[in-house]
Amino acid sequence: MSERQSEKTPSDLIDDRIAALGDWRGETLARMRALIKQALPDVVEEWKWRGVPVWYRDGMICTGESYKAVVKLTFAKGAALEDPAKLFNSSIEGNVRRAIDIHEGETIDADAFVTLVRTAADLNKPRSRR
């Protein structure tokens, strides 16, 4: 990591990733990030595993990965979350995680996503604060 890159905050690095993608994936990641911040204005952004945006509050909420054909939002405790809007469409067979894969041209129900993020954050709270 260069000295200049080490001076950047995780939020700066996420901004850079969105700009570098420069296509629908960057737009999608930016839109989902904005919804996460809408759901949890005090969310903490981190930059992990050599380039993965991660959002935290009282523990990991989700990651935001970008691949050639998909933007993937993986919820760390997704299997424990109710998903009445059926947003989870990937990694559904796992015991812990669940993911939302967004392909080019697809949109996600914003209200349902905001609710899912808030529910994930509530699940991270220590039992004494729930």
C-alpha positions in Angstrom: 0.0 0.0 0.0 1.4 3.4 -0.9 1.8 6.1 1.7 -0.8 8.2 -0.1 -3.3 5.3 -0.1 -2.7 4.7 3.6 -3.7 8.3 4.3 -7.2 7.6 2.9 -10.1 6.7 5.1 -12.1 3.6 4.4 -14.9 5.8 3.1 -12.4 7.5 0.7 -11.3 4.0 -0.6 -14.9 3.0 -1.1 -15.5 6.3 -3.0 -12.4 5.4 -5.2 -13.7 1.9 -5.9 -17.1 3.3 -7.0 -15.4 5.8 -9.3 -13.0 3.2 -10.6 -15.8 0.8 -11.6 -17.2 3.6 -13.8 -20.2 1.6 -15.0 -23.5 0.1 -13.7 -21.6 -1.7 -10.9 -20.3 1.6 -9.5 -23.7 3.1 -9.7 -25.3 0.1 -8.0 -22.7 0.0 -5.3 -23.2 3.7 -4.7 -26.9 3.4 -4.5 -26.8 0.4 -2.1 -24.2 2.3 0.1 -26.6 5.3 0.2 -29.4 3.0 1.3 -27.2 1.5 4.1 -26.3 5.0 5.3 -30.0 6.0 5.1 -30.9 3.0 7.3 -28.0 3.6 9.7 -26.6 7.1 9.6 -24.0 6.1 12.2 -22.8 3.0 10.2 -19.0 2.5 10.2 -17.4 1.8 6.9 -14.3 -0.3 6.6 -12.1 -1.5 3.8 -11.1 -5.2 4.2 -9.5 -8.1 2.3 -7.7 -6.0 -0.2 -10.6 -4.0 -1.5 -14.0 -5.0 -0.1 -16.3 -2.4 1.5 -17.7 -3.6 4.8 -20.4 -1.9 6.9 -20.5 -2.3 10.7 -22.6 -1.4 13.7 -22.1 -3.5 16.8 -20.6 -6.1 14.4 -20.5 -6.7 10.7 -23.7 -6.0 8.8 -22.7 -6.7 5.2 -20.0 -6.5 2.6 -20.3 -5.0 -0.9 -18.4 -6.8 -3.5 -18.3 -6.1 -7.2 -17.7 -8.8 -9.9 -17.9 -8.7 -13.7 -21.6 -9.6 -13.8 -22.9 -8.8 -10.3 -22.8 -6.6 -7.3 -23.0 -8.8 -4.2 -24.2 -7.7 -0.8 -23.4 -10.4 1.7 -25.0 -10.2 5.1 -22.9 -11.7 7.8 -25.8 -13.1 9.8 -28.3 -13.3 6.9 -29.6 -16.7 7.7 -31.0 -15.3 11.0 -32.8 -12.5 9.3 -36.4 -12.5 8.3 -36.7 -11.6 4.6 -40.4 -11.1 3.8 -39.5 -9.2 0.5 -37.3 -12.2 -0.6 -34.3 -9.9 -1.3 -31.8 -12.7 -0.6 -31.2 -14.6 -3.8 -27.7 -16.0 -3.3 -25.8 -18.1 -0.8 -29.3 -19.2 0.5 -28.2 -22.7 1.4 -25.6 -21.6 4.0 -26.1 -21.7 7.7 -24.9 -18.2 8.5 -24.6 -15.8 5.5 -27.1 -14.7 2.9 -26.4 -12.5 -0.1 -28.2 -10.3 -2.6 -26.9 -10.5 -6.1 -27.7 -7.5 -8.2 -27.2 -7.8 -12.0 -27.1 -5.0 -14.5 -30.5 -3.4 -15.0 -32.0 -4.9 -11.8 -33.4 -2.7 -9.0 -33.9 -3.6 -5.3 -36.9 -2.7 -3.2 -35.3 0.2 -1.4 -37.7 0.2 1.6 -37.3 -3.5 2.1 -33.5 -3.2 1.9 -33.4 -0.4 4.5 -35.5 -2.6 6.8 -33.2 -5.5 6.2 -30.1 -3.4 7.1 -31.8 -2.1 10.2 -32.8 -5.6 11.3 -29.3 -6.9 10.7 -27.9 -4.1 12.9 -30.4 -4.9 15.6 -29.4 -8.5 15.5 -25.8 -7.4 16.3 -26.8 -5.5 19.4 -25.9 -7.1 22.7 -29.0 -8.8 24.1 -29.1 -6.3 26.9 -29.7 -3.4 24.4 -32.3 -5.2 22.1 
